[in-house]
Amino acid sequence: MALKSEQAQVLRRRVIGGLLRNLVLFSGAFALACVTFQAFIVPPLADYVADSTSSWRTLNSSEQFRQKLADQGFLGEGNPFPWTVTEFVEMGYPAEAGSIQEVQGEVDAMIANAVTQTADETTQAVQSDFLEKLKELMLNGDGTLAMLRYFYPDEIVVADAGEYHFFPISDDLARHTYDLEKFVRNGDQVMNYYDNSQWISRKGIDVSKYQEEIDWELVAGDGVEYAFIRLGLRGYTKGEIQEDENFKDNIKGALNNDIGVGVYFFTQAVSVEEAEEEAQFVLDALEPYPIDYPVVIDVEAVSNTSARTKDLTKEERTRCCIAFCEKIREAGYTPMIYGNMKTFMIMLDLAQLEAYDKWVAFYDEPMYYPYAFKIWQYTDEGKVAGIEGNVDLNISFEEADGVQDE
């Protein structure tokens, strides 16, 4: 009876994750990295581990990792494997049906095999490459998250509330087809996309009352082709729907200066009925204005402990999102979903949202989100003529498509 693949993969992640986090925190941990790498990390545990069938796993703390190494003699001449099957059970990762005694022998044999094979196959060059890459990431100021993303290229790693979540990249979801090397910033830090030496992307912004009074003529003169304007929001405690204080001024200013317009609404709906109420509020407010970019539902976590949405499940939040988008679509507009990595990987079920365009906020390069998206919000520190202070900058790739053809 073999050890469950999920258990083995969790173990492997704990070891690598603990190692990386300790390397970041303690400069003297390179010696530990060498020992751990030769005895356990590079080991062909992959030969024994199938792809995880779980949607995500949480990485435990490096302190537990370090303590286990010491307790089990991993740093000396003792047992090179830091956990027994018994401990797996105690930590909440039960073995498959059958007694612990039945599988312990096979686990021990697997470990011995892995260690032997590692000793035979791991060369000094491999160790050197591994440690050199760690050193490079550390010298560049990259944290644990960047390191984990580098060493797990076939998974999406998302940090949230002090934990790291791993999501196998799904073959069932549409992938974006952009060549990441063709995203280039100009001298003003504006992102462009070049294909066959031609600039084929579009420069956009998104604004709300926080940008205060905007000179839209200057904005248009600075090459902004479209703007997403916050239409309104629902309060995260009392749940009251409010129109953004500057919505009317902003939408009129953009339209009067031939800037393409889309709108977004910050949702805090806790039910399908509330999501539909939000959508109707948007439709009523849009009635006087011709827009040519999508109507967006803004889905983000609120850190306040009294937020009315804090206990929503992924399924509940996804249903709210669908309800909003469908009501917008029925009215003849193109719906879109805005969010960040946490939104799309932790808060929503992407498999149920394939029918809707995505607008992704990700403030690093290259773009890490692997799935299809239409707009990339790549910074919240942009500078645009006519706007005091910072503004979100976006890059997109298509003509305006906010209203569906009749």
C-alpha positions, 0 to 999 in steps of 0.5 A: 500500500503506497503513501498517498501522493497528496501526503508526499507532495505536502511533505516535499513542499514543507521541506522546500518551503521551510528551506527557502524561508530559512534561507531568506531569514538566516544567512547561515542557512546555506550549509543547511540548504546543501545538506537538505538539497542533497539528501532530500529536495532534488530526490526523485520523490517525483518518481513516487509522487503523482500530480496533486488532485487537490485544488490547493495546499497550505505551506506550514511554518519554517519553525516547525520544519527546523524543529523537526530537522533537529528532533529527528537527527536530520542535521546529524547522522540519524534518520534522514527522513524527518517524519514518520507515517505516525506523525503524518496521521498526527498532523492531519494527513492520514494514510490510506486505509490500513494500519500504520504498521502496514505502510511504515515498511514500504515508506521506509523502503521508499525513503531508502530508495530515494536517498540512495538514488539521490546520492547516485544522481545528485552532482555538485553542479546541480547543487551549485546551480540550485544554490546560485539561483537562491543566491540570485533571488535573495540578492535581488531582494526577492522574498519567499513568494518569488522563490516559491513561484520560481521553483514551482513553475507548474503551479500558481502560488498565492500568499494570503494571511501568512500562508502560501497556497498552491494551485495546479495550473488547470488544463480545463481553463483557457490560457492567455496567448500573450508573449510576455517578452513583448510587454515593454515599458517606455521611459514614462513607465507606461506598458506597451505591447509590441508585435512585429515592431508595432505598438498594438496595445492600448493605454487606459486608466481607472479612476474614482473619487480618490483622484479628485477633480480631473482635467480630462482634456489633459488626460486625453492629450497624454495618450489615454484611450480609455478610462474605467470610472467607478460608478458606485459601491456597496458599503462593507459594513452596513451594505448600503449602495452608494454612487461614487461622488465623482461619477457623473463629472468623470463620465461626462469629462471622459466622453466629452474628450473622446475617451472610451468609457467603461464603469466598475462597481465595488461589490459587497453583495452577500446573496444573489439578490443583492448582486442583482440589486447592484447590477440594476443600480449600475444599469439605472445610473448608466442610462443617460450615457453611451459607454463603449467598454465593459461594465465591471464587477470589482471583487476584492477582499476587505481586511476589516474584521467587520466586513459583511462578506468576510464569511462568504464561501467561494461558491457563494461569492461565485454565484453573486458574481454570475448573477451580476454579470448575467443581469448586465449581459441581459441589458446588452452590455459586456460584463467583466470581472476585476480582481487580483491573484487572491480574487481569482485563485482563492475567492472565486471558482474560475471554472464557473466563470469562463464565460466572462472577460477578466481584468487582472491586477498584478503589480509585478513583471512578468505577468504571473496569471496564466489564464485568459484576461483582456486587461492588465492593471500593472501599477497603482502608481502611474502618472498621467497629465490632468490627474494629481497624484497616482493613478492606476494604469492598464494595458489592453489589446482590443477595440472597445467592446462594451455594448453587444451588437443588437 
